[in-house]
């Protein structure tokens, strides 16, 4: 068993490092590097968290870290990358300002993994940490005598700031054969307005002909890039880097694919806007669920259609095949330059053929559609990470998903007249959400923070089912320690519910009475415990309306007899209640979903493979959240928009003395 360093977020937004046991088995060399880096990260965090975050962002990405630390390394790595690319940073120094765009914040939040305290992660916290890291950098660089690059090298020896050389690539529409132009420039002294002046690199040969060392300093970043790029090496060896060049689409494409190499070496690249956001590329877009299906549920068949898209432009199959025959690299299509990757375009066309086959075979179920959005193996094959298949929700399905993610949009379901509790607004929204899922026949996970009233929301839902005369009894499975709590809550808030507790500790007749369906049918709700479900044949054989699990983490391990017994129960639908969705690993999540919506996350083996892949694919967490979020409702006590009049928690330390026997036992154990 290995130990790894993880980062946990506290309710107040403070980050705390923790050492935990890990079952991962890295190779010996990688593990040694990880241990050294983890110790250094831990040491720096004890001294100053914001300086440590800067160090984390500049650390060697080849060294693997825990999922949580990797997330923070990626976030602060954005700051580090922007810092390295600031023009004239040596002159600006402590006056620097680096902005964090709202689009980038949203992207970071979507990629956030399931880590301890992830529920406290929001836009405000990211902005706060960003500003504090920036402030810390300003403070430190103000008191540093050396260069900014020298300062950053104290954090990471391999860091290279943007130097004085710039590579420019622009379109040249005057000629079809050479539609691109390349030029290398260098920056001279600042103008009166405080801006850098750029002149062609060839003039550096003239300006520094008697100062060879200064010329070498200017060209240092080019020499560095030449070590990794054959294109730059050829330009440098031939001397063409000092002259304007006319380039073919093939030349320009090779240059654009190597932008990251140049910028890592300290060369700032000025390139066309259409490439900055990611070049428009081909993909197959499958829109699922434009209209309501004939029946609702995970197995309902949805209509769908598929189109080939180039960026946001629809391309016919005939046009795609013509492009495939005529182009490679970059092609000018419908007024824009696009990347043409023959292998991926062939995959898109193959996927189009498969979708036509699916339509002929009867269509696509909702369960299959959600699995496709996850990016796991699907009926279209293993498309994970290729970016060639995009599954979008049609008009009907999108409206359903939007309501599930925002219960305030759902039409209110008022509790029955016999229900005695007055629901808070968020609890009313919870009832609306449960009822909407019920109408769709989807399973639900109510994951509100402890103390927000999951019990009263479920009782309001069950009372509503009784009011609407829904057929069949419901089964509630709970830990034995909660039996009296549920009993008291039912009597207090939902006295019209007829319930029976199938537990000999509470009801001495429970074992003899629970023999057949006729007895169960007399009640709205049967309550039992996880340890007793296998002892009552009637519970195992009865077809329940709902099976509801409280403290559902009891089935987090799908291999246990308890979890298997629960999942074998027959019911129209299922609900789980838990305040801790994931305790140890993503497999906990799979087990809960295997209960409420079986098959949604694939088989246990498929999900394990997916979970392993997304450790190295930050977008994978975003896809997973997109798939599971409609069926989870989680609100926090710390969220003032949920509950504003809740008093702050008060913690008091109290100490109890030991008896003489306990003192003897304690001393014996200590010895």
SULLIN-V32737 format. One record per backbone hydrogen bond with DSSP energy under -0.5 kcal/mol. CO is the residue of the C=O (numbers start at 1). NH is the residue of the N-H. E is the energy in kcal/mol with one decimal. If there is no record, write none. Layout:
CO,NH,E + CO,NH,E
This chain:
2,22,-4.3 + 4,20,-2.5 + 5,66,-0.6 + 6,18,-2.7 + 8,16,-3.0 + 10,13,-2.5 + 14,10,-2.7 + 16,8,-3.3 + 18,6,-3.1 + 18,20,-0.5 + 20,4,-2.7 + 22,2,-2.1 + 27,31,-2.7 + 28,32,-2.0 + 29,33,-1.9 + 30,34,-2.3 + 31,35,-2.4 + 32,36,-2.0 + 33,37,-2.3 + 34,38,-3.0 + 35,39,-2.1 + 36,40,-1.8 + 37,41,-2.6 + 38,42,-2.7 + 39,43,-2.4 + 40,44,-2.4 + 41,45,-2.2 + 42,46,-1.5 + 43,47,-1.1 + 44,48,-2.9 + 48,52,-2.0 + 49,53,-1.9 + 50,54,-1.6 + 51,55,-2.1 + 52,56,-2.5 + 53,57,-2.2 + 54,58,-1.3 + 55,59,-0.7 + 56,59,-0.9 + 60,63,-1.3 + 62,64,-0.6 + 66,70,-2.6 + 67,71,-1.7 + 68,72,-1.8 + 69,73,-2.4 + 70,74,-2.3 + 71,75,-2.1 + 72,76,-2.7 + 73,77,-1.6 + 74,78,-1.0 + 75,78,-0.9 + 75,79,-1.0 + 76,80,-2.5 + 77,81,-2.6 + 78,82,-2.3 + 79,83,-2.6 + 80,84,-2.2 + 81,85,-1.0 + 83,86,-1.3 + 84,162,-3.0 + 86,89,-1.0 + 88,91,-1.0 + 88,92,-2.1 + 89,93,-2.9 + 92,95,-2.1 + 93,96,-1.5 + 97,99,-0.5 + 99,101,-0.5 + 101,105,-2.0 + 102,106,-2.3 + 103,107,-1.9 + 104,108,-2.4 + 105,109,-2.5 + 106,110,-2.1 + 107,111,-1.5 + 108,112,-0.6 + 109,112,-0.8 + 113,115,-1.2 + 115,118,-2.3 + 116,9,-2.1 + 117,120,-2.1 + 118,121,-1.6 + 120,122,-0.5 + 122,126,-2.0 + 123,127,-2.4 + 124,128,-2.2 + 125,129,-2.7 + 126,130,-2.3 + 127,131,-2.4 + 128,132,-2.1 + 129,133,-2.4 + 130,134,-2.3 + 131,135,-2.5 + 132,136,-2.5 + 133,137,-2.3 + 134,138,-2.3 + 135,139,-2.4 + 136,140,-2.3 + 137,141,-2.9 + 138,142,-1.8 + 139,143,-1.1 + 141,144,-0.9 + 147,151,-2.1 + 148,152,-2.6 + 149,153,-1.9 + 150,154,-0.6 + 151,154,-1.1 + 152,155,-1.3 + 152,156,-2.5 + 156,159,-1.8 + 164,187,-1.9 + 165,268,-1.5 + 166,185,-2.6 + 167,270,-3.3 + 168,183,-1.9 + 170,181,-2.6 + 172,175,-1.0 + 176,179,-0.5 + 179,172,-3.7 + 180,247,-3.4 + 181,170,-2.3 + 182,245,-2.5 + 183,168,-2.6 + 184,201,-2.8 + 185,166,-2.6 + 186,199,-2.1 + 189,197,-0.6 + 191,194,-1.9 + 195,191,-3.1 + 197,188,-2.6 + 199,186,-2.4 + 200,203,-1.6 + 201,204,-1.7 + 201,205,-0.6 + 202,205,-0.8 + 202,206,-0.8 + 203,207,-2.9 + 204,208,-2.4 + 206,209,-1.1 + 208,211,-1.3 + 211,215,-1.9 + 212,216,-2.4 + 213,217,-2.1 + 214,218,-1.9 + 215,219,-2.2 + 216,220,-0.7 + 217,220,-0.6 + 218,221,-0.5 + 219,223,-2.2 + 220,224,-2.0 + 221,225,-2.3 + 222,226,-2.3 + 223,227,-0.9 + 224,227,-0.7 + 225,228,-1.5 + 225,229,-1.6 + 229,233,-2.0 + 230,234,-2.4 + 231,235,-2.1 + 232,236,-2.5 + 233,237,-2.6 + 234,238,-2.3 + 235,239,-0.8 + 235,240,-0.6 + 235,241,-1.7 + 239,242,-1.5 + 240,243,-2.0 + 245,182,-2.8 + 245,247,-0.5 + 247,180,-1.7 + 248,252,-2.5 + 249,253,-2.4 + 250,254,-1.9 + 251,255,-2.0 + 252,256,-2.7 + 253,257,-2.1 + 254,258,-0.6 + 255,258,-1.2 + 256,259,-1.3 + 258,261,-0.6 + 258,262,-1.8 + 259,263,-2.6 + 260,264,-2.2 + 261,265,-1.3 + 262,266,-0.5 + 262,267,-2.6 + 263,266,-0.8 + 266,163,-3.9 + 266,268,-0.5 + 268,167,-2.1 + 269,271,-0.7 + 270,169,-2.6 + 272,275,-1.5 + 272,276,-1.1 + 273,277,-1.1 + 275,278,-2.0 + 280,339,-1.7 + 281,311,-1.5 + 283,285,-0.6 + 283,309,-2.9 + 284,286,-0.6 + 284,390,-2.8 + 285,287,-0.6 + 285,307,-2.0 + 286,288,-0.6 + 286,392,-2.7 + 287,305,-1.7 + 288,394,-4.3 + 289,396,-0.6 + 289,397,-2.4 + 290,396,-0.5 + 297,300,-1.6 + 298,367,-2.3 + 300,366,-1.8 + 302,364,-1.2 + 303,289,-3.2 + 305,287,-2.4 + 307,285,-3.0 + 307,309,-0.5 + 308,315,-3.0 + 309,283,-1.7 + 309,311,-0.6 + 310,312,-0.7 + 310,313,-2.0 + 313,310,-3.4 + 315,308,-0.7 + 316,320,-2.3 + 317,321,-2.1 + 318,322,-1.7 + 319,323,-2.4 + 320,324,-1.9 + 321,325,-1.4 + 322,326,-1.7 + 323,327,-2.3 + 328,330,-1.0 + 329,340,-3.6 + 331,333,-0.9 + 331,338,-2.4 + 333,336,-1.2 + 336,333,-2.9 + 338,331,-2.1 + 339,341,-0.7 + 340,329,-2.0 + 340,342,-0.7 + 341,345,-2.8 + 342,346,-2.2 + 343,347,-1.7 + 344,348,-2.4 + 345,349,-2.1 + 346,350,-2.1 + 347,351,-2.5 + 348,352,-2.0 + 349,353,-1.7 + 350,354,-1.8 + 351,355,-2.3 + 352,356,-1.6 + 353,357,-1.5 + 354,358,-2.1 + 355,359,-2.2 + 356,360,-1.8 + 357,361,-1.4 + 358,363,-2.3 + 359,362,-1.4 + 364,302,-3.3 + 365,369,-2.3 + 366,370,-2.4 + 367,371,-1.8 + 368,372,-1.9 + 369,373,-1.7 + 370,374,-1.5 + 371,375,-1.1 + 371,376,-1.2 + 372,375,-0.5 + 378,381,-2.2 + 381,378,-1.3 + 381,383,-1.1 + 383,386,-1.4 + 383,387,-0.5 + 388,284,-3.5 + 390,286,-2.7 + 390,392,-0.6 + 392,288,-2.6 + 394,398,-2.9 + 395,399,-1.7 + 396,400,-1.8 + 397,401,-2.7 + 398,402,-2.5 + 399,403,-1.5 + 400,404,-2.1 + 401,405,-2.1 + 402,406,-1.1 + 406,409,-2.5 + 407,410,-1.7 + 412,414,-0.6 + 416,419,-1.7 + 421,423,-0.7 + 424,428,-2.6 + 425,429,-2.4 + 426,430,-1.7 + 427,431,-2.2 + 428,432,-2.5 + 429,433,-2.4 + 430,434,-2.4 + 431,435,-2.4 + 432,436,-2.3 + 433,437,-2.4 + 434,438,-2.1 + 435,439,-2.2 + 436,440,-1.3 + 437,441,-0.8 + 437,442,-2.5 + 438,441,-0.7 + 441,298,-0.5 + 444,576,-2.2 + 445,447,-0.9 + 445,633,-2.3 + 446,578,-1.8 + 449,452,-1.8 + 453,457,-1.5 + 454,458,-2.0 + 455,459,-2.4 + 456,460,-2.0 + 457,461,-1.8 + 458,462,-2.8 + 459,463,-2.5 + 460,464,-1.7 + 461,465,-2.1 + 462,466,-2.1 + 463,467,-2.3 + 464,468,-2.1 + 465,470,-2.5 + 466,469,-1.6 + 473,545,-3.0 + 474,526,-2.8 + 475,477,-0.5 + 475,548,-3.2 + 476,528,-2.5 + 477,550,-2.5 + 478,530,-0.9 + 479,482,-2.0 + 480,483,-1.5 + 482,486,-2.4 + 483,487,-2.3 + 484,488,-2.6 + 485,489,-2.4 + 486,490,-2.5 + 487,491,-2.1 + 488,492,-2.1 + 489,493,-3.1 + 489,494,-0.6 + 490,494,-1.8 + 493,420,-3.1 + 493,421,-0.5 + 494,497,-1.9 + 497,499,-0.7 + 498,524,-2.3 + 498,525,-2.1 + 500,502,-0.8 + 500,527,-3.0 + 501,503,-1.8 + 503,506,-1.5 + 503,507,-3.7 + 507,510,-2.0 + 509,513,-2.6 + 510,514,-1.9 + 513,515,-2.7 + 513,516,-0.6 + 514,538,-0.6 + 516,519,-0.6 + 516,520,-1.3 + 517,521,-2.6 + 519,522,-1.4 + 520,523,-2.2 + 524,474,-2.1 + 525,500,-2.1 + 526,476,-2.9 + 527,502,-3.2 + 528,478,-2.2 + 529,532,-1.1 + 529,533,-0.9 + 532,535,-1.7 + 532,536,-0.8 + 535,537,-0.7 + 536,540,-1.5 + 537,541,-2.1 + 538,542,-2.0 + 542,544,-1.0 + 542,570,-0.6 + 544,572,-1.6 + 545,572,-0.6 + 545,573,-1.5 + 546,475,-3.1 + 546,548,-0.5 + 547,575,-2.0 + 548,477,-2.9 + 548,550,-0.5 + 549,577,-3.0 + 551,554,-1.7 + 552,555,-2.3 + 553,556,-1.8 + 556,558,-0.9 + 557,560,-1.6 + 560,564,-2.2 + 561,565,-2.5 + 562,566,-2.0 + 563,567,-2.2 + 564,568,-1.1 + 566,569,-1.2 + 570,544,-2.3 + 573,547,-1.5 + 574,444,-1.8 + 575,549,-2.3 + 576,446,-2.5 + 577,552,-2.6 + 585,588,-1.6 + 585,589,-0.6 + 586,590,-1.8 + 587,591,-2.1 + 588,592,-1.7 + 589,593,-2.2 + 590,594,-2.5 + 591,595,-0.8 + 592,595,-0.6 + 592,596,-2.3 + 593,597,-2.3 + 597,600,-2.0 + 599,602,-1.5 + 603,607,-2.7 + 604,608,-2.1 + 605,609,-2.1 + 606,610,-2.1 + 607,611,-3.1 + 608,612,-1.8 + 609,613,-1.8 + 610,614,-2.3 + 612,615,-0.6 + 613,616,-1.8 + 614,617,-0.8 + 617,620,-1.8 + 617,621,-0.5 + 618,621,-0.7 + 618,622,-0.7 + 619,623,-1.9 + 620,624,-2.2 + 621,625,-2.5 + 622,626,-2.0 + 623,627,-1.6 + 624,628,-2.3 + 625,629,-2.6 + 628,631,-1.6 + 629,632,-1.4 + 631,445,-2.5 + 632,634,-0.5 + 633,447,-2.7 + 635,449,-2.9 + 636,639,-1.0 + 638,640,-0.9 + 639,642,-1.7 + 639,643,-1.8 + 645,647,-0.5 + 649,651,-0.5 + 652,654,-0.6 + 659,663,-2.3 + 660,664,-2.2 + 661,665,-2.3 + 662,666,-2.9 + 663,667,-2.5 + 664,668,-2.1 + 665,669,-2.5 + 666,670,-2.6 + 667,671,-2.2
